[in-house]
């Protein structure tokens, strides 16, 4: 199985967040809890479904990642962009 992390968008502002080792939604993928087994992935998926049902986050997904020299890197380009921030600056 490919390693996975749980990602979503924060309900209040739409910012990409990842479920971290402390049980919180975090803006930095590097703190993510990584599922290395099917059982771990199923547990994270259940956490994501509960957070969605409680209106904490939107668009909850498990994302395939690789760990390179201690860094978590999404395999898909879309998720890499989400992890590294927007490709354009926000206008306020």
Number of C-alpha atoms within 10 A of each C-alpha: 9 12 20 25 25 24 29 24 21 21 14 10 8 12 16 25 23 27 23 20 12 10 11 13 23 20 21 15 25 16 17 23 19 24 22 13 13 13 10 16 20 13 12 22 18 12 16 23 16 13 16 18 11 9 12 15 24 21 14 20 17 18 21 19 20 16 12 8 6 8 12 21 19 21 15 11 10 9 17 15 12 18 20 13 14 11 8 6 7 6 4 3
